[in-house]
Amino acid sequence: MGLYVWKYGYRKILEPWAEKFAWLDPDIVSYAALIISGFTAGCYVLAAEYPVLLLLAILLIFTRMTMNTIDGVMAIQQGKTTLAGEIVNALPDRYADVVLLLGLVYCPFCRQDLAIFAMGTVFLVSYTGMLGKAIGVSWQHHGPLGKVERLILLMVFTLIQLFSPALSFLGFSLSPLSWCMVFYIILGQITVFNRLRGQLREVCLKEWPASRERQAVAGRALVVYDSQTGNTKIIAERIASTLSVKCCSVKEPFDDRLYDLAIFCTPNIRGNCTARMVEFLKKTPPRFNYYGIVVSYGAPLWGWPTAVKTGWSVASRLGGRPLKCFLVKGYHAKFKTYKGRPNRADQDKAAVFAVSVARKMIKRSAYEQ
């Protein structure tokens, strides 16, 4: 979510101020933020003639950010969190984006074509964010170019513009505000991708319980795990719950002849699975037709590459190729890294992984018959 999470901390700071303005309707604050954006756009249009207006533009952008935050705080305090209020909170904000970016389109310090492309990108970012509401999932805030990030970027590059007329990078020389538009375009497309991915993940989990594929995999799959601190067990249980299949530790006996698919879950122990998992695979070499691998890791820096090695190690013991591998972060008791992981998002990703593995098994088994 990037800097979006800072908004919640800033809300705490603004709560006493919101109480002082309890007499004011929060919708008025939302509309006032739109007017502020109009003045900001004017500052950019006239900046060549009056460069000091760039400083005023920075102040006005910060004021808009504050008003966009405090109106929500006021609505909560006054008990006015209605659906109509959500419309007023969102729509003027989109208009404010249009007005502000139009100011940059006509700003003499900014290339017009880049500003127009940036405007289109911001529209796509906002649209994909709200698209989740339309299809029955959550409003998405993923990605590096949310509203907070783009306004902070604009303030930074506006300040640079005040002191440097041009910046050169990789042989290209542009004004700082033009470079800001380039960042908008690149980071915006990444944000669109991230938000769509988040929506597709939620859609996948929402549609899976009623799907025929879920019924087809029930009774044919098994989740086998070993866990030292509980991280891997959490993920294993979420995968088993998603597929509605049995979940057992390596210490529990089971008949592998009853299952076509197994998902093996293990912590990363310096590039290998746990000793119990190694012993389990040695004593009872499974005869599954298909399998997937999950590796949890918590060490900093070297955690991910050694987790990849762990996945290869498990695959070499099982033979053949896994349908899919999934690496997940977990809190490391020694290094104190990744506190609170695996979190809800990690568990959702594990659930999507489980669905993907199940679907691959069904397609491959149908093709092989």
C-alpha positions in Angstrom: 0.0 0.0 0.0 3.0 2.3 0.1 2.5 5.6 1.8 -1.2 5.1 2.0 -0.8 3.6 5.5 0.6 6.9 6.7 -2.8 8.3 6.3 -4.0 6.4 9.4 -1.3 7.9 11.5 -2.0 11.4 10.1 -5.7 10.9 11.0 -4.7 10.5 14.7 -2.9 13.8 14.6 -5.9 15.5 13.0 -8.5 14.1 15.4 -8.3 17.0 17.9 -8.6 19.5 15.0 -11.6 17.7 13.6 -13.3 18.0 17.0 -12.8 21.8 16.9 -14.6 21.9 13.5 -17.5 19.8 14.7 -19.9 22.6 13.6 -18.8 22.2 9.9 -20.2 19.7 7.5 -17.5 17.4 6.2 -18.9 17.5 2.7 -18.0 21.2 2.6 -14.4 20.3 3.4 -14.4 17.9 0.4 -15.7 20.6 -1.9 -13.2 23.1 -0.5 -10.4 20.7 -1.4 -11.5 20.9 -5.0 -11.3 24.7 -4.9 -7.8 24.4 -3.4 -6.8 22.3 -6.4 -8.1 25.0 -8.7 -5.9 27.5 -7.1 -3.0 25.1 -7.3 -3.5 24.6 -11.0 -3.4 28.4 -11.4 -0.1 28.5 -9.6 1.4 26.1 -12.1 0.0 27.9 -15.1 1.4 31.3 -14.0 4.7 29.8 -12.6 6.9 31.1 -15.4 5.9 34.6 -14.7 5.9 34.3 -11.0 8.2 31.4 -9.9 7.4 32.0 -6.2 4.0 30.5 -7.0 5.7 27.1 -7.1 6.2 27.4 -3.3 2.5 28.3 -2.9 1.6 25.3 -5.0 3.5 23.0 -2.6 1.6 24.6 0.3 -1.7 24.2 -1.4 -1.1 20.5 -2.3 -0.3 19.8 1.4 -3.4 21.7 2.4 -5.5 19.5 0.0 -3.9 16.3 1.4 -4.9 17.5 4.9 -8.4 18.4 3.9 -8.9 15.0 2.1 -7.9 13.3 5.4 -9.7 15.5 7.9 -13.0 15.3 6.1 -13.1 11.5 6.8 -12.2 12.0 10.4 -15.0 14.7 10.8 -17.5 12.3 9.1 -16.7 9.6 11.6 -16.8 11.9 14.6 -20.1 13.4 13.5 -21.7 10.0 12.6 -22.1 11.0 9.0 -20.4 8.0 7.3 -23.2 7.4 4.8 -23.1 6.0 1.3 -24.0 9.4 -0.1 -21.0 10.8 1.9 -18.7 8.2 0.2 -19.8 9.6 -3.2 -19.1 13.2 -2.0 -15.7 12.0 -0.6 -14.7 10.3 -3.8 -16.1 12.3 -6.7 -14.8 15.8 -5.9 -11.4 14.2 -5.3 -11.4 12.9 -8.9 -12.4 16.3 -10.1 -9.6 17.8 -8.0 -7.1 15.4 -9.8 -8.4 16.6 -13.2 -8.1 20.3 -12.3 -4.6 19.9 -10.8 -3.3 17.9 -13.8 -4.9 20.4 -16.3 -2.7 23.0 -14.5 0.3 20.9 -15.3 -0.8 20.4 -18.9 -0.7 24.2 -19.3 2.3 24.7 -17.1 5.2 26.2 -19.1 7.7 24.1 -17.1 6.1 20.8 -18.0 5.9 19.0 -21.3 2.3 19.0 -22.4 2.3 15.5 -24.0 3.8 13.9 -20.8 1.2 15.7 -18.7 -1.7 14.4 -20.8 -0.3 10.8 -20.6 0.1 11.2 -16.9 -3.5 12.4 -16.6 -4.7 9.3 -18.4 -2.6 7.1 -16.1 -4.0 8.7 -13.0 -7.5 8.1 -14.3 -6.7 4.4 -14.8 -5.2 4.2 -11.3 -8.3 5.7 -9.7 -10.6 3.6 -11.9 -8.9 0.3 -11.2 -8.8 1.1 -7.5 -12.6 1.6 -7.4 -13.4 -1.2 -9.8 -13.2 -3.7 -6.9 -16.3 -2.1 -5.4 -18.2 -2.6 -8.7 -17.4 -6.3 -8.9 -18.1 -7.0 -5.3 -14.6 -7.1 -3.8 -12.6 -4.5 -1.8 -11.5 -1.1 -2.9 -7.8 -1.6 -3.9 -5.0 0.6 -2.6 -2.1 -1.5 -3.8 0.7 0.0 -5.9 3.4 2.7 -5.7 1.2 5.5 -7.1 -1.7 6.1 -4.8 -3.0 9.6 -4.2 -0.7 10.2 -1.3 2.4 9.1 -3.2 1.6 11.1 -6.3 0.9 14.3 -4.4 4.2 13.9 -2.4 6.1 13.3 -5.7 4.6 16.4 -7.2 5.6 18.5 -4.1 9.2 17.2 -4.3 9.6 17.8 -8.0 7.9 21.2 -7.7 10.5 22.2 -5.2 13.3 20.9 -7.4 11.8 22.9 -10.3 12.2 26.0 -8.3 16.0 25.6 -8.2 16.8 23.6 -11.3 15.3 24.2 -14.7 16.4 20.8 -16.1 17.6 17.4 -15.0 19.5 14.9 -17.2 19.1 11.1 -16.8 20.2 8.4 -19.3 20.9 11.0 -21.9 17.4 12.6 -21.6 17.1 16.2 -20.3 13.8 17.3 -19.0 12.4 19.8 -16.5 11.8 18.4 -13.0 8.0 18.6 -13.5 8.3 16.7 -16.8 10.3 14.0 -15.0 7.5 13.9 -12.4 5.0 13.1 -15.2 7.3 10.3 -16.4 7.3 8.8 -12.9 3.5 9.2 -12.9 3.2 7.2 -16.1 5.6 4.4 -15.2 4.6 4.0 -11.5 0.9 4.4 -12.5 1.0 1.4 -14.9 2.7 -0.7 -12.1 -0.1 0.4 -9.8 -2.8 -0.5 -12.2 -1.2 -4.0 -12.6 -0.9 -4.4 -8.8 -4.5 -3.4 -8.2 -5.8 -5.7 -10.9 -3.8 -8.5 -9.5 -5.3 -7.9 -6.0 -8.8 -7.8 -7.5 -8.3 -11.1 -9.4 -7.0 -12.7 -6.2 -10.1 -11.7 -4.3 -12.3 -12.8 -7.3 -10.5 -16.2 -7.4 -11.2 -16.8 -3.7 -14.8 -15.6 -3.9 -15.7 -17.8 -6.9 -13.7 -20.9 -5.8 -16.1 -22.3 -3.1 -19.0 -22.7 -5.6 -16.9 -24.0 -8.5 -17.0 -27.5 -9.9 -13.2 -27.6 -9.6 -13.4 -27.5 -5.9 -15.8 -30.4 -5.8 -13.4 -32.3 -8.2 -10.4 -31.9 -6.0 -12.2 -32.7 -2.7 -10.9 -36.1 -1.4 -8.1 -36.2 -4.0 -5.7 -33.9 -2.2 -3.7 -33.7 1.0 -1.6 -31.0 2.8 1.5 -32.3 4.6 3.5 -29.9 6.7 6.2 -29.5 9.3 6.3 -26.4 11.4 8.8 -25.1 14.1 7.3 -21.8 15.2 3.7 -22.1 13.8 4.2 -20.0 10.7 4.2 -22.9 8.3 1.2 -24.5 10.1 -0.9 -21.4 9.6 -0.2 -21.4 5.9 -0.8 -25.2 5.6 -4.1 -25.0 7.4 -5.3 -22.1 5.2 -4.4 -24.1 2.1 -6.2 -27.2 3.4 -9.2 -25.0 4.3 -9.4 -23.5 0.9 -9.3 -26.9 -0.8 -11.5 -28.6 1.8 -8.9 -31.3 2.2 -7.0 -33.1 5.0 -4.1 -31.3 6.7 -1.6 -33.4 8.6 1.9 -33.0 10.0 4.8 -35.2 9.0 4.3 -37.0 12.4 0.9 -38.2 11.5 0.4 -41.4 9.5 -1.6 -41.4 6.3 -2.2 -43.6 3.2 -0.7 -41.8 0.2 -2.5 -44.2 -2.2 -5.8 -42.3 -1.4 -4.6 -39.0 -2.9 -3.6 -37.7 -6.3 -2.2 -34.4 -5.1 -0.1 -33.4 -2.1 1.1 -29.9 -1.1 4.2 -30.1 1.1 4.8 -27.2 3.4 8.1 -26.7 5.3 10.2 -23.9 6.9 13.5 -23.0 5.2 16.4 -24.3 7.3 19.5 -22.9 5.7 18.5 -24.0 2.2 16.9 -27.3 3.2 13.6 -28.5 4.7 13.3 -29.5 8.3 15.0 -32.7 9.6 11.5 -34.2 10.3 10.4 -33.6 6.7 13.7 -35.1 5.4 13.2 -38.2 7.6 9.5 -38.4 6.5 10.4 -38.4 2.8 13.1 -40.9 3.4 11.0 -43.4 5.3 7.8 -43.1 3.3 8.6 -41.9 -0.2 5.2 -40.6 -1.4 3.7 -41.9 -4.6 1.6 -38.8 -5.5 0.9 -38.1 -9.2 1.1 -34.4 -8.6 2.5 -32.1 -5.9 3.1 -28.5 -4.9 5.7 -27.0 -2.5 5.4 -24.2 0.1 8.4 -22.8 1.8 8.3 -20.3 4.7 11.3 -18.1 5.5 12.1 -15.3 7.9 15.8 -14.6 7.6 16.8 -11.2 6.2 18.6 -10.8 2.8 19.5 -14.5 2.4 16.0 -15.8 3.4 14.5 -15.7 -0.1 17.4 -17.3 -2.1 17.8 -20.1 0.4 14.1 -20.7 0.4 14.3 -21.2 -3.3 17.0 -23.7 -2.7 14.8 -25.4 -0.1 12.1 -25.8 -2.8 14.6 -27.4 -5.1 15.7 -29.7 -2.3 12.1 -30.9 -1.7 11.5 -31.4 -5.4 14.7 -33.5 -5.8 13.5 -35.8 -3.0 10.0 -36.2 -4.5 11.1 -36.5 -8.1 9.5 -35.0 -11.2 8.4 -31.4 -11.3 6.1 -29.7 -8.8 3.0 -28.1 -10.2 3.9 -24.9 -8.5 6.0 -23.5 -5.6 5.1 -20.8 -3.2 7.4 -18.8 -0.9 6.0 -17.0 2.1 7.5 -14.7 4.7 7.1 -15.6 8.4 8.3 -13.9 11.6 11.8 -15.0 12.6 12.2 -15.3 16.3 16.0 -14.9 16.3 16.3 -12.0 13.8 13.0 -10.4 14.7 12.2 -9.9 11.0 8.8 -9.9 9.3 6.8 -9.2 12.5 3.2 -10.2 12.2 3.8 -12.5 9.2 2.3 -14.5 7.7 -0.5 -12.0 7.8 -3.9 -12.0 6.2 -2.5 -11.0 2.8 0.0 -13.8 2.9 -2.7 -16.3 3.8 -4.8 -15.1 0.9 -1.9 -15.5 -1.5 -1.4 -19.1 -0.1 -5.1 -19.7 -0.8 -4.8 -18.5 -4.4 -1.7 -20.7 -4.8 -3.7 -23.7 -3.6 -6.5 -23.0 -6.1 -3.9 -22.6 -8.9 -2.3 -25.9 -8.0 -5.7 -27.7 -7.8 -6.7 -26.3 -11.2 -3.4 -27.4 -12.7 -3.8 -30.9 -11.4 -7.3 -31.1 -12.8 -6.3 -29.9 -16.3 -3.2 -32.0 -16.4 -5.0 -35.2 -15.2 -7.7 -34.6 -17.8 -5.1 -34.1 -20.6 -3.3 -37.3 -19.6 -6.4 -39.5 -19.6 
